[in-house]
Amino acid sequence: MIEVADVHAISVGRELAISDWLEVPQSRIETFADATDDHQWIHVDAARAARESPYGGPIAHGFLTLSLVPRLLRSAVRLTRVGMAINYGVNRVRFVSPVPAGARIRGRFTAVAVTPHEQSIDVTWSVTVEREHGDKPCCVAEWIARYYLT
């Protein structure tokens, strides 16, 4: 894990960190389906997904993968002197390849902008979520996190 004592000093344009691997089990996919009321069979019906989907089984929702980005960052970077962090927005998102149930993913994080405000600072992260043994990223995004300093 990388510790960053001063968010203002995050280097722009260089990969800062790579997260730990995180498994995405079917149980997490089903919990997400319940939370979002998105029970499309490709996510929650393992038998049908095995028979009918091009992926050979159930896959995670793209938005589940995206929602795990903050968790992946927290496993890779510790920002000290930050009292609160919020998701401020996403400029671009692409779901490039699926995350099969049971796969492990990790995030690669590069700051592309650091924008100070009066009581906070925005960091725009270029994020690539990759799947273990995958040949393409699962998700690429430009994510903005707003940090309120202590």
Backbone as JSON Lines, residues from 0, in Angstrom:
{"i":0,"aa":"M","n":[0.84,-1.19,0.0],"ca":[0.0,0.0,0.0],"c":[0.89,1.24,0.0]}
{"i":1,"aa":"I","n":[0.46,2.22,-0.76],"ca":[1.17,3.49,-0.84],"c":[0.48,4.49,0.08]}
{"i":2,"aa":"E","n":[1.26,5.23,0.85],"ca":[0.7,6.26,1.71],"c":[1.0,7.62,1.1]}
{"i":3,"aa":"V","n":[-0.04,8.44,0.98],"ca":[0.1,9.79,0.44],"c":[-0.24,10.76,1.56]}
{"i":4,"aa":"A","n":[0.76,11.5,2.01],"ca":[0.58,12.43,3.12],"c":[-0.04,13.75,2.68]}
{"i":5,"aa":"D","n":[0.16,14.12,1.42],"ca":[-0.36,15.4,0.93],"c":[-1.03,15.18,-0.42]}
{"i":6,"aa":"V","n":[-2.34,15.21,-0.45],"ca":[-3.08,14.97,-1.69],"c":[-2.66,15.96,-2.77]}
{"i":7,"aa":"H","n":[-2.31,17.19,-2.38],"ca":[-1.88,18.2,-3.35],"c":[-0.62,17.77,-4.11]}
{"i":8,"aa":"A","n":[0.15,16.89,-3.52],"ca":[1.43,16.49,-4.11],"c":[1.34,15.22,-4.96]}
{"i":9,"aa":"I","n":[0.13,14.72,-5.19],"ca":[0.0,13.53,-6.04],"c":[0.53,13.86,-7.42]}
{"i":10,"aa":"S","n":[1.38,12.99,-7.91],"ca":[2.0,13.17,-9.22],"c":[0.98,12.9,-10.33]}
{"i":11,"aa":"V","n":[0.85,13.83,-11.24],"ca":[-0.08,13.7,-12.36],"c":[0.63,13.02,-13.52]}
{"i":12,"aa":"G","n":[-0.06,12.06,-14.15],"ca":[0.46,11.45,-15.36],"c":[1.28,10.19,-15.18]}
{"i":13,"aa":"R","n":[1.51,9.8,-13.92],"ca":[2.27,8.56,-13.66],"c":[1.39,7.63,-12.85]}
{"i":14,"aa":"E","n":[1.44,6.35,-13.2],"ca":[0.66,5.39,-12.42],"c":[1.11,5.44,-10.98]}
{"i":15,"aa":"L","n":[0.14,5.64,-10.09],"ca":[0.44,5.75,-8.67],"c":[0.39,4.41,-7.98]}
{"i":16,"aa":"A","n":[-0.6,3.59,-8.31],"ca":[-0.78,2.36,-7.55],"c":[-1.56,1.33,-8.34]}
{"i":17,"aa":"I","n":[-1.36,0.08,-7.91],"ca":[-2.13,-1.06,-8.39],"c":[-2.73,-1.71,-7.16]}
{"i":18,"aa":"S","n":[-4.03,-1.94,-7.19],"ca":[-4.71,-2.49,-6.02],"c":[-4.43,-3.98,-5.84]}
{"i":19,"aa":"D","n":[-4.87,-4.48,-4.7],"ca":[-4.9,-5.92,-4.47],"c":[-5.96,-6.53,-5.38]}
{"i":20,"aa":"W","n":[-5.86,-7.83,-5.59],"ca":[-6.91,-8.55,-6.31],"c":[-8.14,-8.65,-5.42]}
{"i":21,"aa":"L","n":[-9.31,-8.56,-6.03],"ca":[-10.58,-8.66,-5.32],"c":[-11.46,-9.64,-6.08]}
{"i":22,"aa":"E","n":[-11.93,-10.67,-5.39],"ca":[-12.83,-11.63,-6.03],"c":[-14.23,-11.04,-6.14]}
{"i":23,"aa":"V","n":[-14.9,-11.35,-7.24],"ca":[-16.28,-10.92,-7.46],"c":[-17.13,-12.2,-7.53]}
{"i":24,"aa":"P","n":[-17.54,-12.71,-6.37],"ca":[-18.31,-13.96,-6.35],"c":[-19.76,-13.74,-6.79]}
{"i":25,"aa":"Q","n":[-20.42,-14.82,-7.13],"ca":[-21.82,-14.75,-7.52],"c":[-22.67,-14.11,-6.43]}
{"i":26,"aa":"S","n":[-22.34,-14.35,-5.18],"ca":[-23.13,-13.76,-4.09],"c":[-23.08,-12.23,-4.13]}
{"i":27,"aa":"R","n":[-21.94,-11.65,-4.47],"ca":[-21.85,-10.18,-4.57],"c":[-22.68,-9.68,-5.75]}
{"i":28,"aa":"I","n":[-22.64,-10.41,-6.85],"ca":[-23.43,-10.05,-8.03],"c":[-24.93,-10.06,-7.69]}
{"i":29,"aa":"E","n":[-25.36,-11.07,-6.96],"ca":[-26.77,-11.17,-6.58],"c":[-27.17,-10.07,-5.59]}
{"i":30,"aa":"T","n":[-26.28,-9.75,-4.67],"ca":[-26.56,-8.66,-3.73],"c":[-26.7,-7.34,-4.49]}
{"i":31,"aa":"F","n":[-25.83,-7.11,-5.47],"ca":[-25.91,-5.9,-6.29],"c":[-27.21,-5.9,-7.09]}
{"i":32,"aa":"A","n":[-27.59,-7.04,-7.63],"ca":[-28.85,-7.14,-8.38],"c":[-30.03,-6.77,-7.48]}
{"i":33,"aa":"D","n":[-30.0,-7.24,-6.24],"ca":[-31.08,-6.89,-5.3],"c":[-31.07,-5.4,-4.98]}
{"i":34,"aa":"A","n":[-29.89,-4.83,-4.79],"ca":[-29.79,-3.41,-4.43],"c":[-30.24,-2.49,-5.56]}
{"i":35,"aa":"T","n":[-30.03,-2.92,-6.8],"ca":[-30.34,-2.06,-7.95],"c":[-31.59,-2.48,-8.71]}
{"i":36,"aa":"D","n":[-32.19,-3.58,-8.27],"ca":[-33.36,-4.14,-8.94],"c":[-33.06,-4.47,-10.4]}
{"i":37,"aa":"D","n":[-31.84,-4.93,-10.66],"ca":[-31.42,-5.35,-12.0],"c":[-31.13,-6.85,-11.95]}
{"i":38,"aa":"H","n":[-32.16,-7.63,-12.21],"ca":[-32.05,-9.09,-12.12],"c":[-31.99,-9.75,-13.49]}
{"i":39,"aa":"Q","n":[-31.37,-9.08,-14.45],"ca":[-31.23,-9.66,-15.78],"c":[-30.58,-11.04,-15.66]}
{"i":40,"aa":"W","n":[-31.09,-11.98,-16.42],"ca":[-30.64,-13.37,-16.29],"c":[-29.14,-13.55,-16.49]}
{"i":41,"aa":"I","n":[-28.52,-12.73,-17.29],"ca":[-27.07,-12.88,-17.55],"c":[-26.25,-12.69,-16.27]}
{"i":42,"aa":"H","n":[-26.86,-12.06,-15.27],"ca":[-26.18,-11.84,-13.99],"c":[-26.58,-12.85,-12.92]}
{"i":43,"aa":"V","n":[-27.84,-13.26,-12.89],"ca":[-28.34,-14.0,-11.72],"c":[-28.83,-15.42,-12.01]}
{"i":44,"aa":"D","n":[-28.96,-15.8,-13.25],"ca":[-29.42,-17.15,-13.57],"c":[-28.26,-17.94,-14.16]}
{"i":45,"aa":"A","n":[-27.53,-18.63,-13.27],"ca":[-26.3,-19.32,-13.67],"c":[-26.57,-20.39,-14.73]}
{"i":46,"aa":"A","n":[-27.65,-21.15,-14.58],"ca":[-27.94,-22.22,-15.54],"c":[-28.23,-21.64,-16.93]}
{"i":47,"aa":"R","n":[-29.08,-20.61,-16.97],"ca":[-29.41,-20.0,-18.26],"c":[-28.19,-19.32,-18.87]}
{"i":48,"aa":"A","n":[-27.41,-18.62,-18.03],"ca":[-26.21,-17.95,-18.54],"c":[-25.22,-18.97,-19.11]}
{"i":49,"aa":"A","n":[-25.12,-20.12,-18.46],"ca":[-24.23,-21.17,-18.98],"c":[-24.72,-21.67,-20.34]}
{"i":50,"aa":"R","n":[-26.02,-21.76,-20.51],"ca":[-26.61,-22.26,-21.76],"c":[-26.62,-21.22,-22.87]}
{"i":51,"aa":"E","n":[-27.0,-19.97,-22.54],"ca":[-27.36,-19.01,-23.58],"c":[-26.41,-17.83,-23.77]}
{"i":52,"aa":"S","n":[-25.6,-17.53,-22.78],"ca":[-24.77,-16.33,-22.93],"c":[-23.48,-16.67,-23.68]}
{"i":53,"aa":"P","n":[-22.9,-15.68,-24.32],"ca":[-21.62,-15.91,-24.99],"c":[-20.45,-16.05,-24.02]}
{"i":54,"aa":"Y","n":[-20.7,-15.85,-22.73],"ca":[-19.64,-15.86,-21.73],"c":[-19.55,-17.17,-20.97]}
{"i":55,"aa":"G","n":[-20.49,-18.08,-21.18],"ca":[-20.43,-19.39,-20.56],"c":[-20.88,-19.44,-19.11]}
{"i":56,"aa":"G","n":[-21.4,-18.34,-18.6],"ca":[-21.87,-18.28,-17.23],"c":[-22.23,-16.87,-16.87]}
{"i":57,"aa":"P","n":[-22.66,-16.65,-15.63],"ca":[-23.07,-15.3,-15.23],"c":[-21.89,-14.34,-15.16]}
{"i":58,"aa":"I","n":[-22.19,-13.08,-15.41],"ca":[-21.18,-12.02,-15.34],"c":[-21.67,-10.91,-14.42]}
{"i":59,"aa":"A","n":[-20.72,-10.16,-13.89],"ca":[-21.04,-9.02,-13.03],"c":[-21.65,-7.9,-13.86]}
{"i":60,"aa":"H","n":[-22.5,-7.12,-13.24],"ca":[-23.02,-5.91,-13.86],"c":[-21.84,-4.97,-14.11]}
{"i":61,"aa":"G","n":[-21.86,-4.25,-15.21],"ca":[-20.82,-3.25,-15.44],"c":[-20.78,-2.22,-14.33]}
{"i":62,"aa":"F","n":[-21.96,-1.81,-13.86],"ca":[-22.0,-0.81,-12.8],"c":[-21.51,-1.37,-11.47]}
{"i":63,"aa":"L","n":[-21.6,-2.68,-11.26],"ca":[-20.98,-3.27,-10.08],"c":[-19.47,-3.11,-10.16]}
{"i":64,"aa":"T","n":[-18.91,-3.43,-11.31],"ca":[-17.47,-3.27,-11.5],"c":[-17.06,-1.83,-11.23]}
{"i":65,"aa":"L","n":[-17.8,-0.88,-11.8],"ca":[-17.5,0.53,-11.58],"c":[-17.63,0.91,-10.11]}
{"i":66,"aa":"S","n":[-18.64,0.38,-9.44],"ca":[-18.85,0.74,-8.03],"c":[-17.75,0.22,-7.13]}
{"i":67,"aa":"L","n":[-16.97,-0.74,-7.59],"ca":[-15.87,-1.28,-6.79],"c":[-14.59,-0.46,-6.9]}
{"i":68,"aa":"V","n":[-14.57,0.52,-7.8],"ca":[-13.37,1.34,-8.0],"c":[-12.9,2.0,-6.7]}
{"i":69,"aa":"P","n":[-13.77,2.66,-5.92],"ca":[-13.28,3.25,-4.66],"c":[-12.69,2.2,-3.71]}
{"i":70,"aa":"R","n":[-13.3,1.03,-3.65],"ca":[-12.79,-0.05,-2.8],"c":[-11.41,-0.49,-3.28]}
{"i":71,"aa":"L","n":[-11.24,-0.59,-4.58],"ca":[-9.93,-0.98,-5.12],"c":[-8.87,0.08,-4.79]}
{"i":72,"aa":"L","n":[-9.23,1.36,-4.92],"ca":[-8.28,2.42,-4.58],"c":[-7.88,2.35,-3.11]}
{"i":73,"aa":"R","n":[-8.86,2.12,-2.24],"ca":[-8.56,2.06,-0.8],"c":[-7.62,0.91,-0.45]}
{"i":74,"aa":"S","n":[-7.6,-0.14,-1.26],"ca":[-6.68,-1.24,-0.98],"c":[-5.27,-0.94,-1.49]}
{"i":75,"aa":"A","n":[-5.14,0.13,-2.27],"ca":[-3.84,0.45,-2.87],"c":[-3.21,1.72,-2.32]}
{"i":76,"aa":"V","n":[-4.05,2.68,-1.9],"ca":[-3.54,3.99,-1.51],"c":[-4.2,4.41,-0.19]}
{"i":77,"aa":"R","n":[-3.38,4.87,0.72],"ca":[-3.89,5.46,1.96],"c":[-3.61,6.96,1.9]}
{"i":78,"aa":"L","n":[-4.69,7.73,1.87],"ca":[-4.56,9.19,1.84],"c":[-4.71,9.7,3.27]}
{"i":79,"aa":"T","n":[-3.61,10.17,3.83],"ca":[-3.67,10.72,5.19],"c":[-4.17,12.15,5.11]}
{"i":80,"aa":"R","n":[-4.64,12.65,6.23],"ca":[-5.18,14.0,6.33],"c":[-6.44,14.2,5.48]}
{"i":81,"aa":"V","n":[-7.12,13.12,5.13],"ca":[-8.39,13.21,4.43],"c":[-9.48,12.8,5.41]}
{"i":82,"aa":"G","n":[-10.39,13.72,5.69],"ca":[-11.46,13.43,6.63],"c":[-12.65,12.76,5.99]}
{"i":83,"aa":"M","n":[-12.88,13.05,4.7],"ca":[-14.02,12.49,4.0],"c":[-13.73,12.5,2.52]}
{"i":84,"aa":"A","n":[-14.22,11.49,1.84],"ca":[-14.09,11.42,0.38],"c":[-15.46,11.13,-0.2]}
{"i":85,"aa":"I","n":[-15.78,11.77,-1.33],"ca":[-17.03,11.49,-2.02],"c":[-16.75,11.25,-3.5]}
{"i":86,"aa":"N","n":[-17.64,10.5,-4.12],"ca":[-17.59,10.34,-5.57],"c":[-18.19,11.6,-6.17]}
{"i":87,"aa":"Y","n":[-17.39,12.34,-6.92],"ca":[-17.88,13.58,-7.5],"c":[-18.44,13.36,-8.9]}
{"i":88,"aa":"G","n":[-17.91,12.37,-9.6],"ca":[-18.43,12.1,-10.93],"c":[-17.52,11.22,-11.74]}
{"i":89,"aa":"V","n":[-17.97,10.93,-12.93],"ca":[-17.21,10.12,-13.87],"c":[-17.32,10.79,-15.24]}
{"i":90,"aa":"N","n":[-16.18,11.06,-15.84],"ca":[-16.18,11.71,-17.15],"c":[-16.39,10.71,-18.28]}
{"i":91,"aa":"R","n":[-15.74,9.57,-18.19],"ca":[-15.82,8.57,-19.24],"c":[-15.81,7.19,-18.59]}
{"i":92,"aa":"V","n":[-16.62,6.31,-19.12],"ca":[-16.62,4.92,-18.66],"c":[-16.84,4.02,-19.87]}
{"i":93,"aa":"R","n":[-16.08,2.95,-19.93],"ca":[-16.3,1.91,-20.93],"c":[-16.17,0.56,-20.23]}
{"i":94,"aa":"F","n":[-17.11,-0.33,-20.52],"ca":[-17.05,-1.7,-20.02],"c":[-16.53,-2.56,-21.16]}
{"i":95,"aa":"V","n":[-15.25,-2.78,-21.18],"ca":[-14.56,-3.35,-22.32],"c":[-14.72,-4.86,-22.42]}
{"i":96,"aa":"S","n":[-14.66,-5.54,-21.29],"ca":[-14.82,-6.99,-21.28],"c":[-15.53,-7.41,-19.99]}
{"i":97,"aa":"P","n":[-16.16,-8.58,-20.01],"ca":[-16.97,-8.99,-18.85],"c":[-16.12,-9.44,-17.66]}
{"i":98,"aa":"V","n":[-16.78,-9.41,-16.5],"ca":[-16.21,-9.96,-15.27],"c":[-17.06,-11.18,-14.92]}
{"i":99,"aa":"P","n":[-16.57,-12.39,-15.24],"ca":[-17.35,-13.59,-14.91],"c":[-17.45,-13.76,-13.4]}
{"i":100,"aa":"A","n":[-18.57,-14.33,-12.95],"ca":[-18.73,-14.62,-11.53],"c":[-17.54,-15.45,-11.06]}
{"i":101,"aa":"G","n":[-16.98,-15.05,-9.92],"ca":[-15.83,-15.75,-9.36],"c":[-14.48,-15.22,-9.81]}
{"i":102,"aa":"A","n":[-14.47,-14.32,-10.79],"ca":[-13.2,-13.76,-11.28],"c":[-12.61,-12.81,-10.24]}
{"i":103,"aa":"R","n":[-11.31,-12.58,-10.38],"ca":[-10.64,-11.59,-9.54],"c":[-10.26,-10.4,-10.4]}
{"i":104,"aa":"I","n":[-10.49,-9.21,-9.84],"ca":[-10.17,-7.97,-10.54],"c":[-9.23,-7.13,-9.69]}
{"i":105,"aa":"R","n":[-8.56,-6.2,-10.34],"ca":[-7.76,-5.19,-9.62],"c":[-7.79,-3.91,-10.42]}
{"i":106,"aa":"G","n":[-7.44,-2.81,-9.74],"ca":[-7.45,-1.51,-10.38],"c":[-6.06,-0.93,-10.49]}
{"i":107,"aa":"R","n":[-5.83,-0.22,-11.59],"ca":[-4.59,0.54,-11.81],"c":[-4.99,2.01,-11.82]}
{"i":108,"aa":"F","n":[-4.28,2.82,-11.04],"ca":[-4.7,4.21,-10.8],"c":[-3.6,5.19,-11.19]}
{"i":109,"aa":"T","n":[-3.98,6.15,-12.03],"ca":[-3.11,7.25,-12.43],"c":[-3.89,8.54,-12.26]}
{"i":110,"aa":"A","n":[-3.34,9.49,-11.54],"ca":[-3.99,10.8,-11.42],"c":[-3.77,11.56,-12.72]}
{"i":111,"aa":"V","n":[-4.85,12.08,-13.28],"ca":[-4.72,12.89,-14.5],"c":[-4.95,14.37,-14.24]}
{"i":112,"aa":"A","n":[-5.51,14.69,-13.05],"ca":[-5.67,16.09,-12.65],"c":[-5.85,16.15,-11.14]}
{"i":113,"aa":"V","n":[-5.29,17.2,-10.55],"ca":[-5.46,17.49,-9.13],"c":[-5.92,18.94,-9.06]}
{"i":114,"aa":"T","n":[-7.16,19.14,-8.6],"ca":[-7.77,20.46,-8.63],"c":[-8.17,20.9,-7.23]}
{"i":115,"aa":"P","n":[-7.41,21.84,-6.64],"ca":[-7.76,22.3,-5.3],"c":[-8.96,23.24,-5.31]}
{"i":116,"aa":"H","n":[-9.74,23.17,-4.25],"ca":[-10.86,24.08,-4.0],"c":[-10.66,24.67,-2.6]}
{"i":117,"aa":"E","n":[-11.55,25.53,-2.2],"ca":[-11.39,26.21,-0.91],"c":[-11.32,25.22,0.26]}
{"i":118,"aa":"Q","n":[-12.21,24.24,0.29],"ca":[-12.23,23.31,1.42],"c":[-12.03,21.86,1.01]}
{"i":119,"aa":"S","n":[-11.69,21.63,-0.24],"ca":[-11.53,20.26,-0.72],"c":[-10.55,20.23,-1.88]}
{"i":120,"aa":"I","n":[-10.31,19.04,-2.37],"ca":[-9.46,18.88,-3.53],"c":[-10.02,17.73,-4.37]}
{"i":121,"aa":"D","n":[-10.12,17.94,-5.67],"ca":[-10.58,16.89,-6.57],"c":[-9.37,16.22,-7.2]}
{"i":122,"aa":"V","n":[-9.42,14.9,-7.23],"ca":[-8.42,14.14,-7.99],"c":[-9.19,13.39,-9.07]}
{"i":123,"aa":"T","n":[-8.8,13.62,-10.3],"ca":[-9.36,12.89,-11.42],"c":[-8.43,11.72,-11.69]}
{"i":124,"aa":"W","n":[-8.98,10.53,-11.51],"ca":[-8.2,9.3,-11.66],"c":[-8.51,8.64,-13.0]}
{"i":125,"aa":"S","n":[-7.48,8.27,-13.72],"ca":[-7.63,7.34,-14.83],"c":[-7.54,5.96,-14.21]}
{"i":126,"aa":"V","n":[-8.59,5.17,-14.37],"ca":[-8.68,3.87,-13.73],"c":[-8.83,2.79,-14.8]}
{"i":127,"aa":"T","n":[-8.04,1.77,-14.67],"ca":[-8.19,0.58,-15.5],"c":[-8.44,-0.58,-14.57]}
{"i":128,"aa":"V","n":[-9.6,-1.22,-14.73],"ca":[-9.91,-2.43,-13.96],"c":[-9.61,-3.61,-14.86]}
{"i":129,"aa":"E","n":[-8.73,-4.48,-14.37],"ca":[-8.36,-5.65,-15.16],"c":[-8.74,-6.92,-14.43]}
{"i":130,"aa":"R","n":[-8.97,-7.96,-15.21],"ca":[-9.34,-9.26,-14.67],"c":[-8.12,-10.17,-14.71]}
{"i":131,"aa":"E","n":[-7.92,-10.9,-13.64],"ca":[-6.83,-11.86,-13.59],"c":[-6.96,-12.83,-14.78]}
{"i":132,"aa":"H","n":[-5.88,-12.99,-15.51],"ca":[-5.81,-13.85,-16.7],"c":[-6.64,-13.33,-17.87]}
{"i":133,"aa":"G","n":[-7.1,-12.08,-17.79],"ca":[-7.85,-11.49,-18.9],"c":[-6.9,-10.86,-19.9]}
{"i":134,"aa":"D","n":[-7.34,-10.79,-21.15],"ca":[-6.48,-10.18,-22.17],"c":[-6.84,-8.73,-22.47]}
{"i":135,"aa":"K","n":[-7.98,-8.27,-21.94],"ca":[-8.39,-6.88,-22.11],"c":[-8.89,-6.35,-20.78]}
{"i":136,"aa":"P","n":[-8.86,-5.03,-20.58],"ca":[-9.44,-4.48,-19.35],"c":[-10.93,-4.8,-19.27]}
{"i":137,"aa":"C","n":[-11.45,-4.83,-18.06],"ca":[-12.9,-4.99,-17.86],"c":[-13.59,-3.65,-17.95]}
{"i":138,"aa":"C","n":[-12.94,-2.66,-17.39],"ca":[-13.54,-1.32,-17.31],"c":[-12.41,-0.3,-17.36]}
{"i":139,"aa":"V","n":[-12.64,0.75,-18.11],"ca":[-11.74,1.9,-18.07],"c":[-12.62,3.11,-17.77]}
{"i":140,"aa":"A","n":[-12.12,3.97,-16.91],"ca":[-12.94,5.11,-16.48],"c":[-12.06,6.27,-16.1]}
{"i":141,"aa":"E","n":[-12.62,7.45,-16.21],"ca":[-12.02,8.65,-15.66],"c":[-12.94,9.09,-14.53]}
{"i":142,"aa":"W","n":[-12.49,8.85,-13.32],"ca":[-13.3,9.0,-12.11],"c":[-12.79,10.19,-11.29]}
{"i":143,"aa":"I","n":[-13.72,11.02,-10.81],"ca":[-13.35,12.18,-10.0],"c":[-13.76,11.91,-8.55]}
{"i":144,"aa":"A","n":[-12.76,11.95,-7.67],"ca":[-13.0,11.83,-6.23],"c":[-12.74,13.19,-5.6]}
{"i":145,"aa":"R","n":[-13.62,13.6,-4.72],"ca":[-13.44,14.86,-3.99],"c":[-13.04,14.53,-2.56]}
{"i":146,"aa":"Y","n":[-11.93,15.1,-2.14],"ca":[-11.38,14.84,-0.81],"c":[-11.49,16.09,0.04]}
{"i":147,"aa":"Y","n":[-12.05,15.92,1.23],"ca":[-12.11,17.0,2.21],"c":[-11.02,16.74,3.23]}
{"i":148,"aa":"L","n":[-10.12,17.68,3.37],"ca":[-8.93,17.5,4.2],"c":[-9.22,17.82,5.65]}
{"i":149,"aa":"T","n":[-8.45,17.19,6.54],"ca":[-8.6,17.44,7.97],"c":[-7.64,18.51,8.41]}
